[in-house]
């Protein structure tokens, strides 16, 4: 028997950063995101030998161990090993030898939620193999706990929930709960959004934890400028939701542009000279707004290009040495199966 899973990456459309504690605990966070046709994949193949093999095929990394209850966390493939360790801690049944293989369609640090989506995919394939009784909320929260508590990785909550639920969602984050509200957007409006929204990889990755830690520190120190920016990003999520549901797509570029302005005030290094240069060039070519995906500092950017401006914007973006990625929106989140 072979066990498989896949979970979609996401693009954040509004409210990015408000899902990070302590802001979300104190004020409540609001995010609007959509999953896309780039994914994280996980496969488990049972082995007859008494060993565990973990490998990331996209990173050319592999480690091998004897079957033991807890694998060492040494900075290599810790996301994969962290899921195994947590399941072994919580489940009394010993897992026999196996090979766990993963692949992600985008590089780490690219701003599409790759790390959290990978954790969801790995958790999903163990769920499939062990028949664990977990619904979407349980999977997302479990993945969050593994990343933030067990592995001590800084970040928010939206990525785990986006990868698990899939689709276009308006998410609310509080100290004691998360509410995922799926948005029923008319097909023609979603198709137009997909057509007009250009996904651009700057060909640089960044360490999101550094930016997020500064954002957390700004809230802890009651930095008024940073906190006000997060309040405004929550308002941006509500504006984006109304525009999408009502089909007012011409407003989306302006809403993204408003969010880009606010995001700069959350923490240093969210934007930089290169990002600002690309952003200005895209707007000059016809984009009405855009944003940095994820924590900022590099990775992917998105631009809203109304009418037929996407082609001129793409031509301009290509001249800056990055890569425009094709994608489509997806309806489904974590999917698991066995053969």
C-alpha positions as CSV (number, residue, x, y, z in Angstrom):
1,X,0.0,0.0,0.0
2,X,1.2,3.5,-0.8
3,X,-0.3,6.6,1.0
4,X,-0.4,10.0,-0.6
5,X,-1.6,13.5,0.2
6,X,-1.5,17.0,-1.3
7,X,-2.3,20.4,0.0
8,X,-2.6,23.7,-1.9
9,X,-0.4,26.8,-1.4
10,X,-2.2,30.1,-1.0
11,X,-2.1,33.7,-2.0
12,X,-3.1,36.2,0.6
13,X,-5.4,38.9,-0.7
14,X,-6.0,41.0,2.4
15,X,-5.3,41.3,6.1
16,X,-1.8,39.6,6.0
17,X,-0.1,39.6,9.4
18,X,-3.2,40.1,11.6
19,X,-3.3,36.3,12.2
20,X,0.0,36.5,14.2
21,X,-0.1,36.4,18.0
22,X,-0.2,38.6,20.1
23,X,-2.1,40.9,17.8
24,X,-4.8,38.3,17.0
25,X,-5.1,37.4,20.6
26,X,-5.6,41.0,21.7
27,X,-7.6,42.5,18.8
28,X,-8.7,39.6,16.6
29,X,-7.2,39.0,13.2
30,X,-9.0,38.9,9.8
31,X,-7.5,37.4,6.7
32,X,-8.9,36.9,3.1
33,X,-6.9,34.3,1.1
34,X,-7.3,31.9,-1.8
35,X,-5.7,28.6,-2.5
36,X,-4.0,28.0,-5.9
37,X,-2.9,25.2,-8.2
38,X,0.6,25.0,-6.6
39,X,0.8,22.3,-3.9
40,X,2.8,20.4,-1.3
41,X,2.9,16.7,-1.8
42,X,3.7,13.8,0.6
43,X,4.0,10.1,0.1
44,X,4.5,7.3,2.6
45,X,5.8,3.9,1.4
46,X,5.9,1.2,4.2
47,X,9.2,-0.7,4.4
48,X,9.9,-4.2,5.5
49,X,13.2,-3.1,7.0
50,X,13.3,-1.6,10.5
51,X,14.2,1.9,9.3
52,X,12.8,5.4,8.6
53,X,13.7,7.4,5.6
54,X,12.7,11.0,5.2
55,X,13.4,12.9,2.0
56,X,12.5,16.2,0.4
57,X,12.8,15.6,-3.3
58,X,12.6,19.3,-4.3
59,X,15.5,20.1,-2.0
60,X,17.6,17.0,-2.6
61,X,17.8,16.3,1.2
62,X,17.5,12.9,2.8
63,X,18.1,11.3,6.2
64,X,17.8,7.7,7.4
65,X,17.2,6.4,11.0
66,X,16.3,3.2,12.8
67,X,12.7,3.0,13.9
68,X,12.7,5.2,17.1
69,X,9.9,7.1,18.8
70,X,11.5,10.5,18.4
71,X,13.7,11.6,15.4
72,X,16.4,14.1,16.2
73,X,15.7,17.7,15.2
74,X,18.9,19.0,13.8
75,X,17.9,21.6,11.3
76,X,17.5,19.2,8.4
77,X,13.9,18.1,7.4
78,X,12.7,19.2,10.8
79,X,9.2,19.9,9.4
80,X,8.8,16.2,8.4
81,X,10.4,14.9,11.5
82,X,8.4,17.2,13.7
83,X,5.1,15.8,12.4
84,X,6.3,12.2,13.0
85,X,7.5,13.1,16.5
86,X,4.2,14.7,17.5
87,X,2.1,11.8,16.2
88,X,4.3,9.2,18.0
89,X,4.0,11.2,21.2
90,X,0.2,11.4,21.0
91,X,-0.6,8.0,19.4
92,X,0.2,4.8,21.4
93,X,0.6,2.6,18.3
94,X,4.2,2.2,17.1
95,X,4.6,3.1,13.5
96,X,6.7,0.5,11.5
97,X,9.4,1.3,9.0
98,X,8.5,3.7,6.2
99,X,9.9,6.1,3.6
100,X,8.3,9.6,3.7
101,X,8.9,11.7,0.6
102,X,7.8,15.2,0.0
103,X,7.8,17.8,-2.8
104,X,6.7,21.4,-2.9
105,X,5.9,23.4,-6.1
106,X,7.4,26.6,-4.8
107,X,10.7,27.3,-2.9
108,X,10.8,27.8,0.9
109,X,10.6,31.4,1.9
110,X,8.6,32.4,-1.2
111,X,5.6,33.8,0.7
112,X,2.9,31.3,-0.4
113,X,2.8,29.4,2.9
114,X,5.1,26.6,1.8
115,X,6.3,25.5,5.2
116,X,2.9,25.3,6.8
117,X,1.3,23.7,3.8
118,X,4.0,21.1,3.8
119,X,3.3,20.3,7.5
120,X,-0.4,19.9,6.6
121,X,0.4,17.6,3.7
122,X,2.7,15.4,5.9
123,X,0.1,15.4,8.7
124,X,-2.5,14.4,6.1
125,X,-0.5,11.4,4.8
126,X,0.0,10.1,8.3
127,X,-3.7,10.6,8.9
128,X,-4.4,8.5,5.8
129,X,-2.1,5.7,6.9
130,X,-3.1,5.6,10.5
131,X,-6.8,6.4,10.0
132,X,-6.6,9.3,12.5
133,X,-10.0,10.8,13.4
134,X,-9.3,14.5,12.5
135,X,-11.6,17.0,10.8
136,X,-10.4,20.2,9.0
137,X,-10.2,22.4,12.1
138,X,-8.4,19.7,14.1
139,X,-5.8,19.1,11.3
140,X,-5.1,22.9,10.9
141,X,-4.8,23.4,14.7
142,X,-2.6,20.3,15.0
143,X,-0.3,21.5,12.2
144,X,-0.1,25.0,13.9
145,X,0.8,23.4,17.2
146,X,3.6,21.4,15.6
147,X,5.1,24.4,13.9
148,X,4.7,27.0,16.6
149,X,5.0,25.0,19.8
150,X,7.0,21.8,19.0
151,X,9.4,23.4,16.4
152,X,9.3,26.9,17.8
153,X,8.9,28.5,14.4
154,X,7.6,32.0,14.3
155,X,4.5,32.7,12.2
156,X,0.7,33.1,12.1
157,X,-2.2,30.7,11.6
158,X,-3.7,31.4,8.2
159,X,-1.5,29.1,6.2
160,X,-2.5,25.9,8.0
161,X,-6.2,26.7,7.7
162,X,-5.9,27.7,4.0
163,X,-4.1,24.5,3.1
164,X,-6.5,22.3,5.0
165,X,-9.8,24.0,3.9
166,X,-9.0,25.2,0.4
167,X,-10.9,27.7,-1.7
168,X,-11.5,31.4,-1.1
169,X,-12.0,32.1,2.6
170,X,-12.6,35.0,5.0
171,X,-10.9,33.8,8.2
172,X,-11.2,35.2,11.7
173,X,-8.5,34.6,14.3
174,X,-9.0,35.0,18.1
175,X,-7.2,33.9,21.2
176,X,-9.4,30.8,21.7
177,X,-10.8,30.0,18.2
178,X,-10.6,30.3,14.5
179,X,-13.6,30.8,12.2
180,X,-13.3,29.9,8.5
181,X,-16.0,31.5,6.3
182,X,-16.0,30.1,2.7
183,X,-16.9,32.8,0.2
184,X,-19.4,32.0,-2.5
185,X,-18.1,34.2,-5.3
186,X,-19.8,34.1,-8.7
187,X,-17.8,32.0,-11.2
188,X,-17.5,34.9,-13.6
189,X,-16.1,37.1,-10.9
190,X,-13.6,34.5,-9.8
191,X,-12.5,33.8,-13.4
192,X,-12.0,37.5,-13.9
193,X,-10.0,37.8,-10.7
194,X,-7.8,34.9,-11.8
195,X,-7.3,36.5,-15.2
196,X,-6.4,39.9,-13.8
197,X,-4.2,38.8,-10.9
198,X,-0.6,38.2,-12.0
199,X,1.6,36.1,-9.8
200,X,5.3,37.1,-9.9
201,X,8.3,35.4,-8.2
202,X,11.0,37.9,-7.5
203,X,13.6,35.0,-7.6
204,X,14.6,35.8,-4.1
205,X,13.5,34.1,-0.9
206,X,13.5,35.5,2.6
207,X,13.6,34.4,6.2
208,X,10.0,35.2,7.3
209,X,10.7,34.5,11.0
210,X,12.9,37.6,11.3
211,X,10.2,39.9,10.0
212,X,7.5,38.2,12.0
213,X,9.5,38.5,15.2
214,X,9.8,42.2,14.7
215,X,6.1,42.5,14.1
216,X,5.4,40.6,17.3
217,X,7.8,42.9,19.2
218,X,6.1,46.0,17.8
219,X,2.8,44.8,19.2
220,X,4.3,43.8,22.6
221,X,5.9,47.3,22.8
222,X,2.5,48.9,21.8
223,X,4.1,50.5,18.8
224,X,1.1,52.7,17.7
225,X,2.2,53.0,14.0
226,X,2.5,49.2,13.7
227,X,-0.7,48.4,15.5
228,X,-2.7,51.0,13.5
229,X,-1.4,49.4,10.3
230,X,-2.7,46.0,11.4
231,X,-6.1,47.6,12.3
232,X,-6.2,49.0,8.8
233,X,-5.3,45.7,7.2
234,X,-8.3,44.1,9.0
235,X,-10.5,46.8,7.4
236,X,-8.8,45.9,4.1
237,X,-10.0,42.3,4.5
238,X,-13.6,43.5,4.9
239,X,-13.3,45.8,1.9
240,X,-11.9,42.9,-0.2
241,X,-14.7,40.6,0.8
242,X,-17.4,43.1,-0.2
243,X,-15.7,43.8,-3.5
244,X,-15.5,40.1,-4.4
245,X,-19.0,39.2,-3.3
246,X,-20.5,42.2,-5.0
247,X,-18.4,41.8,-8.2
248,X,-16.8,45.2,-7.9
249,X,-13.5,43.9,-9.3
250,X,-12.3,47.4,-10.4
251,X,-11.9,48.2,-6.7
252,X,-9.5,45.3,-6.0
253,X,-6.4,46.9,-7.3
254,X,-7.0,50.0,-5.2
255,X,-7.7,47.8,-2.1
256,X,-4.5,45.9,-2.7
257,X,-2.6,49.2,-3.1
258,X,-4.1,50.4,0.2
259,X,-2.9,47.2,1.9
260,X,0.6,47.5,0.4
261,X,0.9,51.0,2.0
262,X,-0.3,49.7,5.4
263,X,1.9,46.6,5.3
264,X,5.1,48.8,5.1
265,X,4.3,50.2,8.5
266,X,4.0,46.8,10.3
267,X,7.8,46.1,10.5
268,X,11.1,47.0,8.9
269,X,12.3,45.0,5.8
270,X,8.8,44.1,4.7
271,X,9.6,46.1,1.6
272,X,12.9,47.1,0.1
273,X,14.4,49.0,-2.8
274,X,14.1,46.2,-5.3
275,X,10.5,45.4,-4.3
276,X,9.5,49.1,-4.5
277,X,11.2,49.4,-7.9
278,X,9.2,46.4,-9.3
279,X,6.0,47.6,-7.7
280,X,6.3,51.1,-9.3
281,X,7.2,49.6,-12.7
282,X,4.1,47.3,-12.6
283,X,1.8,50.2,-11.8
284,X,3.3,52.3,-14.5
285,X,2.6,49.5,-16.9
286,X,-1.1,49.3,-16.0
287,X,-1.5,47.5,-12.7
288,X,-3.7,49.3,-10.3
289,X,-2.3,47.7,-7.1
290,X,-0.5,44.7,-5.7
291,X,1.1,43.2,-2.6
292,X,4.0,41.2,-1.3
293,X,2.8,37.7,-0.6
294,X,3.5,36.4,2.9
295,X,5.6,38.2,5.5
296,X,7.4,40.3,2.9
297,X,11.1,40.9,2.1
298,X,11.0,38.9,-1.1
299,X,9.4,35.9,-2.6
300,X,6.2,36.2,-4.6
301,X,4.3,39.4,-5.4
302,X,0.8,39.7,-6.9
303,X,-0.5,42.5,-9.1
304,X,-4.0,43.4,-10.2
305,X,-4.1,44.2,-13.9
306,X,-7.6,45.3,-15.2
307,X,-8.9,44.9,-18.7
308,X,-6.0,43.7,-20.9
309,X,-3.1,45.3,-19.0
310,X,-1.8,42.0,-17.7
311,X,0.2,41.5,-20.9
312,X,2.1,44.7,-20.7
313,X,2.6,44.2,-17.0
314,X,4.0,40.7,-17.5
315,X,6.4,42.1,-20.2
316,X,7.6,44.7,-17.7
317,X,8.0,42.2,-14.8
318,X,10.0,39.8,-17.0
319,X,12.5,42.5,-17.6
320,X,13.3,42.6,-13.9
321,X,14.7,39.0,-13.8
322,X,11.9,37.3,-12.0
323,X,9.4,34.8,-13.2
324,X,5.6,35.1,-13.8
325,X,4.0,31.8,-12.7
326,X,0.8,30.4,-14.2
327,X,-1.8,29.3,-11.7
328,X,-5.5,28.8,-11.2
329,X,-7.7,29.0,-8.1
330,X,-8.6,25.7,-6.4
331,X,-11.8,24.7,-4.6
332,X,-10.3,22.0,-2.4
333,X,-7.9,21.8,0.4
334,X,-6.0,18.9,1.9
335,X,-6.7,15.7,-0.1
336,X,-5.5,12.2,0.9
337,X,-5.7,8.8,-0.7
338,X,-4.1,5.3,-0.8
339,X,-3.3,2.9,-3.5
